[in-house]
Amino acid sequence: MEKIVTSIPRQLLSKFDMKNSFSPEEVKRVFVDALGNDINIKYAFAMFCSQVDFNELSETHQFGSTFSELRLEVSKKCFEGWPRFNFESLLSYSKQSTMSGLVNEVTDIGLDFGCGD
């Protein structure tokens, strides 16, 4: 789920501009381009599509989880259980994750150079 949250929002924004929700086709296109497969795409549909679109997809795809259940999982993982996240909060999270990864890389490099004989 982490890869979905950290990479998909920025790519959706880049390809389709800012929206409250995206079509299933837009989400699938970006998801497959970014991750190379459609494993766990149900999370992306729950995060980035409207509930109506998700429910329509669920009728044919048998996700095994409801829109609310998937969003609750995302909220626990990314937003300390806050279930009312939206695209803006997902986009913000993706930018923070990128920055914390960069800080960790810089810190690791600094440790490599700072600890000598």
Secondary structure, 3 states (H helix, E strand, C coil): CHHHHHHHHHHHHHHHCCCCCCCHHHHHHHHHHHHCCCCCHHHHHHHHCCHHHHHHHHHHHCCCCCHHHHHHHHHHHHCCCCCCCCHHHHHHHHHHHHHHHHHHHHHHHHHHHHCCC
